[in-house]
Amino acid sequence: MDLALGLVVAFLLLSLLVSGLNEAFVRVLSIRSKFLWAYLRDTMDGVEAKAPSWLPGSVRDVLLVLPFGRDPRPRHSDRPAPVEVGRMPETKTSDSMMMDLLYARVREIDHGKRGRTSIANIPPERFAVAVMELATMENGEIPKFLEKLRKVDSPLYGHLKGVWESAQGDLDRFRKGVESWFDGEMQRLSMLYRRYVKWVVAVLGAVVTLLFSMDGFEYAKTLLRDNAYRTSVTAVAEAGPDAYDELRRQCTGGDPVPCVTELLSEPALVKMMGQAMVSVSIPAQGEPSVQGNFPVWWDRIITPSHWPGFLLTYVALLFGAPFWWDVFRRITGIRPRR
């Protein structure tokens, strides 16, 4: 039980670190918001003949092109949504696009921010209402609105045309149909986003495993050895003062007091974390210190006997922090509360 709990705690902490790094990467580079607006650009304005798709098509695009390439998001505006909807262009132009018209209708849900918008989620109901507001440019006549979409070569034309034909001319059914269609598209987009994020987590898991040189098998052996030693210390202590010599023989330093103190104050997890490339020491007195362990760390990395343990840790991190938290909760009996 101690071995299982120790392994679960270690994998949980490292998985939380991987999740934190992933969340920091996503937030700093605004990946979620860029992912949404890249989809909206492709869906509403289409892909230009000489330019690639805005939506990333590979893990490389997610890691390099989307964060550091063209920003698909519209510029943030503090102004409220205009009372009257702007006119839709008769032809496709670069300065007046469908996505800009959409942002003008939903920008009241934006947060105050300089530069680009921070909207990373548009509720399906809000999108459907925005489409109905755009349709008022043609006095609420959906066929004329769809014809304008066809003239500007918007891919949205094909989707809305099918919804309008299914609604059989009923505006309320059309609005609900647009809402259902957009909700399905957001679910599909979320699945695509999670698929790409899994690759990011996989890369971060490998980095964390190697950075801490976390050998899962070595850590398990250390846990067993520490637990066995603690058991022997307890047995010797309960045997009386005559058994003090036995404890002294077990400690290589001769005096068992420093040996026992070191074990109790430095658990197996702390020992393993101390073998990272950079370790932090927090003494009982004085200020914390940061020290580099590059020679020892590199020696562990290039030693083949540690590679199976690295692989075990890496595979464990791929399960994610929610999985290890659930295992930890089941082992300890902690019950979730509302």
N, C-alpha and C positions, 0 to 999 in steps of 0.2 A: 504494500500500500504506500509506504514511504517512497519507494522507487517510482511508482506510477505518478504520485502526486508531484514529486520533484521534476520529472520529465515534463509533465503537463504545464507546470508553472513556468519552466524555462521556455517551452515552445510558445506559451501564451504571451510572455513578455516580448519575445523576439517577433512574434506575429503582430503584436500591437505596434512595435517599432516600424515594421514594414508597412502597416496600414497608415501610420502617422506620416511616414515619408511619402507614401503615395498621395495621401490627402494634401500634404503641403505642395507637392508637385502639381496636383490638379488645381489647387486654389491660386497659387502664385502665378501660374501660366494661364489661368481661366480656361481650362480645357473643356469643362462642361458647357460653358456659355458659347465658346467657339464651335463646339461640336453641334449644338442646336442651330446656330445661325448658319453654319456651313450647309446643314441639311435644308434650311429654309431657302437659302440662295439657290441651291440646286433644284428645289421643288417649285419655287415660285418664279425665279428669273431664268432658270436653265443654265446650261454650261456653254460658255463661249467656244467657238470653233478652235481658236488658237490657245486656249487656256485649259488647264486640267480641271477636273471636278473639285469643288470646294470641300466636299466630304472626303476624309482620308480613306484610302483604299488599302492600306497596309499598316503594319505596326511601325514601320519607319516613318510614315507620314504622321502618325499620332505622336511620335516622340520628337520629330524634327520639323516637319513641314507645318503642321497645324499650330504648334506653339510659337515658332519663330518665323514662319512664312507670312503669306497674306492673311490679314485679319478679316474674317468674314462678317464681323459684327458691325452694325451701324453705330454712328457716333451718338454718345449720350446727349440727351436734351432734358433740361429741367422744365421745359414748358409743358403744360398739360395738353392732352389730346385736342386737336382743333375741333371747333364746333361743326364746321363744314368739312366734308371729305374732299381732299384734293382731287383734281382731275386726273384720270388715267391717261397716259400718253397714247397717241394713236399708233406709234411705232416704237420698237424697242430702242431705248436710248441708255446711255451710261449714267446719266445724272438723275434719272427719274425712273425708278424700278419698283416692281411690286413689293419687294421686301421693305423698301423704305416707306411705302404707304402703309404696310402692315405695322411697322414699328410706330408710325404716327398714331395708330389706333390703340396700341397696347403700352405705350411708354409710361403711362401713369403707374404701372406696376414695377417700373424700374427703380433702382436705388440710386441715391445721389453719388455720382462718381465722375471723375474727370476722364476724358478720353472716350473709350468705347462703352457700350452698354454692358451691364452685368447680369441681364436677364438670362437665366439658365433653364427656365421652365415656363412654358405658356400653357395654362389650363385649357383643355379642349373647349370648354364652354366659352372662354374668352376669345379663342381663335374663331369659333363659329360666329360669335357676335361681330368680330372684326370683319369677317368675310361679308356678313349681311350689311354692315355699314359701308363697305366698299361697293357693294351692289347698289347702294342708294345713289351712286354717281350716275346711274342710268334710270333714275326714278323707280328703283326697286324692280326693274324688269330684268330678271335673271338671264334670259336668252341674250339680251344686248350686252350684259356684263360678260357672259361667256364668249361672245363674239369679240369683245375687246381683248380678252385673254388670248384668244386665238391669234389675233392680229399682232400682239407683242410676243408671240412665240413662247408663252408661259407654259411650262409643263403642268401647271395647276389646272389648265383648261381640261385636259383629259380626265382628271380625277373628279372635278366638280361637274363636268358634263354627265358622267355616269351617275353621280349622286342626284343631279337634277332630274334625269330621266327616271330614276327609281322613285323620286318623290312625286312624280306625275303632276307637276305644277303646283304642289302644295308648299308654301313658303315655310311653314312650321316643320313639316317633314324634311324639307331641304336643310334647314338649320340643324335639326337633330342628326341628319345624315352626315353633314359636314363635321359635326362634333364627334360622331362615332368613327368616321374615317380618320380624323386627326388623332383621336385617342389610340387607334390601332397603329398609326404611323409612329407615335411616340413610344409605344411599347416595343415596336420593331427597332426603333432607334436606340432604346435603352438596352435591348439585347445586344445590339452591335457594339454599343459603348462598353458594356460589361465584358464583351469578348476581347476587346482591345485592352481594357484595363487589366485583365488577367495576365496578359503578356508583360505589362508594366510591373505588376506585382511579382511575376516570375523573375524578372531582371533584378528587382529590388531584393527579393529573397536570396538570390545568389550573392548579391553584394553584401548583405547583412551577414550571411553565413560565413563568407570569406573574411569579412572585416573583423568579426569576433573570433574567427577560427574555431567555431563551435563544433566540436566532435561529439555527436550524440552518444556514441558507444563509450567514449572515454568519460563523458559526463555521467553515464549510468554506472560505470565502474566506480567512479569517485563517490557517487551517492551510496552504493553498496558498502564501500570501504569505510566511509564516514559513519554509516549506520551501525556497522559491525563494531567499529571502535567505540562509538557512544555506548553500545550495549555492554562492551567489556568494561568501560569506565564505571557504568552503573553497577555492574556485578562486583567489581573490586571495591567500590565504595560501600556496598552493603555487606561485604565480607569482613569488614573491620580493619583496624590499623595494621594488622599483620600482613594484609594483602597489598600494602603499599609498595613492597619490593617487586611484586609481580607487574604492577603498572609501570614501575621504573624500568623494568627490563623491556617492556614493550615500546618505550620511547627511546629513540636513538640518541637524543640529547642528554640522557641521564636523568635530569630533573623532570618529572612528569607534569609539574604545574604549568610551565610554558607550553608544553605539548598539548595539554587539554585546553588551555586558554585559547591557543591558536585555532584549534579545531572548532570550538564553540563560537568563536568570534568571526571566523571566516568559513562560512558554509561552502558546499561544493559549487553552488551557482556563482558565488563571488570569485572563487578560484578560477572558474572557467572564463568569466568575464574579464578577469585580469590578464588573460592571454590574448586580448584583442590587440590591434595595431597600436592603439593609443588607449591607455588606461588612466583612470582617475582614482587617486588615493585620498581617502577621507580619514585622517587620524583622529584619535580621541581628543587631542589637544593640538591647536595650531590650525593653519589654513589648508584647504584641500590643494592637492598638487596634481598636475597632469604630466605624465611621462610617456615617452615613446618606447614601444617594445618591438621595433621593426625587425631586428635580427632574430629574436625568438619567434615572432609571428611568421616571418618568411620561412624559417626552418620548419615550422608546422605545416605551412601551405605546401611546400615541395616534398613533404614526407608522404609516400604512398600509403603508409599504414593508417593515416588520418583520413584518407579520401572516402572510405565507406561511411565513416562517421559524419563527414561533411554532407554526403549524399542523403543520409538519414535525416539530418537537420533540415536540409533544403526541401526534401519531400514533405516533411512535417509542416514547414512554413507555408507550403502551397495550399494547405487545408484552410488557412485563414484564422484570424483571431476569434470570430464567432464560434467556430467549431471547437477550439480549445477551451473557450470560456464555458461552453455547454458541457464538455467533458469534465472540466474542473468543478462545475456546479453539481454534476451527478456524483462525482467522487466525494465531495465534501458534504453533500446533502443540502446545499444552499438552495432555497426555493425562491423563484422570482416573485416580486411584489409589484403591484400596480404603481 
